[in-house]
Amino acid sequence: MKCNLYQTYVYNIFQVKLADKISHADLEQLESKEYMDMKERAFKFLYANGRGFAAILNDAFDIIGKIFSFIAIISIIAAFNISIIILLIVMVVITSIVDTNAKRASYKMDLAKAPYERKTAYYIDLLSNYTYGKEVRTNNLYDWLTKKYIKQLAITRMFYKKSGEKICMASNLNQICNFIQSGIVYTYLIIKFIGGQISIGNFTVYLNAINSFANSIKDIMNSVTNIYAFKPYYDAVEEFCSIPNYNNTSVKKLEKKRNHTITFQNVSFRYAGTSNDALKNINITIEPGKKYSIVGENGAGKTTFVKLLTRMYRPTEGSILLDGMNIENIDYEDYMSVFSSVYQDFKLFSFTVKENIALSKSDNTPDKTVNAIIHQVGLDKRMESLEKGIDTDIYKTFSDNNCFEPSGGEAQKIAMARAIFKNSPIMILDEPASALDPRAENELYENFHSITNEKTAIYISHRLTSCRLSDTIFVFQEGKIIEQGSHEELMDHGTVYKELYEMQAKYYIDD
């Protein structure tokens, strides 16, 4: 019982270690197929076809007990011909080597199948996850997705077939060795019995002793084999854990203050596997307390700009400075404390409303602090209608009763409340109004503008509602800044901005 508890303890340590590695991974890594495949291989260290490291740990402890059993049996078979004993040992060693090769082949196959399993699991998620439910049902996708799932299963099955053939050959060879070993034992004892050297009773005793001797050696070799054959899993974990996380290597602490200047100096960025720059030679200075809009059509480079600003990506060329310091040299947590962000694809957790706003500080945050922010974003009446108020769980993930299923606008306000609670000197609104109607969008930007007050604010949008609130507008096109200035300046002297603004305005202004 104690052994199982210790195994569970060690098992949990490894789970936390791998989870910690993923949670601190750079976003660029999480978007990489190679990284995700490597992660799957590393996690197989815990499971490994039902023989994860806990089972290997058992094998290591079992070796000690098996050695004592082996020594006890030696006294019984000591009277036998030494050549027979040596022959048995040789046969067991050969069988163990064959078994080692078979297990290593099985473990390698288990690691190699990670990409196949990941894709198969994705199709299962598409068919069962409620977040895809509306798309699947509205577009009647079940048959189409099922066919793709069946096709993926066929590809996976072919992989298993090829790998299984190699394992089967090794297994057959193992059985042949075992058959030869048993034949040697029986032949030797029958000759001894016919020659009158042993009685029928001794025949049984010696047969059991020899088989026990062989099995003891085999068990010891098998445990050693399991440990040795498990090496690819150790290697996979070591490979995964040794991947550098660039954002977590900086140690220079940041001075706590409310005013920061950020400068992009000749910054370019290219996504891995592409031939063109997503951003090219960007030069921007973001001054304290000012309001900025980053605008442009889809694909212009706005989101990439935000990812570089928030250190989710590293520039391919150039540098980003915070108060004159290269941001890559600043402690990552210190740097991220400078920003409060509301992203277009923000996520709420299946926790309480309060936990979604205060996050890791929710246990030490008074309810009145959260309620004040709830009032600030205009969600107080909705909270008053809930039986548990801000202690209500969001979504029905873990409970069907007394849950809060926020509308798009309500979810947006909770995300806004989260950003307000963080109380950072620079606030970023990244395409947050793309799913809102004009009235809700206008309300969102007015609230955000009043909330930011003397803080630095950065609006990222292809819709131009925020631009009248901004001191400076940067117009992106094909990864470059092609125009910059205030709304009035760009309407007087700009071309692309004026065209985009008038294009959108015509849907709201009657000729």
Buried (B, 14 or more C-beta within 10 A) or exposed (E): EEEEEEBEEEBEEBEEEBEEBBEEBBEBBEEBEEBBBBBBBBBBBBBBEEBBBBBBBBBEEBBEEBEEBBEEBEEBBEEBEEEBBEBBBEBBBBBBBBBBBBBBBBBBBBBBBBBBBBBBEEBEEBBEEEEBEEEBEEEEBEEEBEEBBEEBEEEBEEBEEEBBEBBEBBBEBBEEBBEEBBEBBEEBBEEBBEEEEBEEEBBEEBBEBBBBBBBBBBBBBBBBBBBBBBEBBEBBBEEBEEBEEBBEEBEEEBEEEBEBBBBBBEBBBBBEEEEEBBBBBBEBEBBBBBBBBBBBEEBBBBBBBBBBBBBBBBBBBBBBBBBEBEBBBBBBEBBBBBBBBBBBEBEBEBBBBBBBBBBEEBEEBEBEBBBBBBEBBBBBEBBEEBEBBBBBBBBEEEEEEEBBEBEEBBBBBBBBBBBBBBEBBBBBBBBBBEEBEEEBBBBBBEBBBEBBEEBBBBBBBBBBBBBBBBBBBBBBBBBBBBBBBBBEBBBEEBEBBBEBBEEBEEEEEEE
